[in-house]
């Protein structure tokens, strides 16, 4: 039988690995077939250069709205 400290250490390692993968996924460049290379895929306003350099396909306002909608969907599923 495994020692409780070993089990805790393994659990922490798995959780950290999962958290790192999620963080890397959030910072990865986005892809959307509707993206024209310079305008938001939702409202079509020009995306600032800083966001384009980060690989974003939505303006700040549309990204915030998308994140709120996603959080609400997850809350409805799990809440």
N, C-alpha and C positions, 0 to 999 in steps of 0.2 A: 504494500500500500504506500502511496506517495505521501511525502511529508507535506503538511499544510503550507509551509513556506515555499516549497517547490511549486505547488499548485498555484499559489498566489503570484509567484514570479512568472510562471508561464502565462497566466491570465493577463497580467500587466503587459507582457511582451506582445500578445495577440491584440490587445486593445490599442496599444501604441502603433502597431503596424497598420491596423485598420484606420486609425485616425490620420496617420500620415498619408495613406492612400486617398482618403477622402479630401484632405487638404490639397494634395497634388492635383486631383481631379478638378477641384474648384478653380485652380489657378491655370489650368491648361487652356490653350487657345480654343475658342468655340468655333463650331462649324454649323452653317445653316445654308441650305440650297438657295434661299431667297437673298442672301447677303451679296451686295454688289461691290463690296470693297470699301465703302465709305459712308453708307447711310444705314440708319437703324432698320432692322428687319421688321419692326412693329409699326413705327410711326414715320419712317423714312426721312427723319431729320439727319443732318450731317453729324457723324460721331466725331468727337474731339480726337486729335492725333494721339494723345496720351492713351486713350482707351483702345484705339486701333493698334498701337504698339503692343498692348497687352493681349491682343487677339480677341477683343470683344466685338460682338455683332449687334448689341443694343445700346442705346443711350442710357444714361444713368437713371432717368425717370422710368423708362420701360423695364430696365433690369430690376429696379426696386419693386415695381408692380409685379413682375414675374416671380420674384422671390416671395413676396407676400402671398400671392395666389398659390404657390407651391406649398408654403407653410400651412395655409388653410386646408388645402387638399390632404396633406399629411395629417393634420389635426383631425379632420373628419374621418380619416381611415383608422387612425389609432386612438382618437380621443373618446 
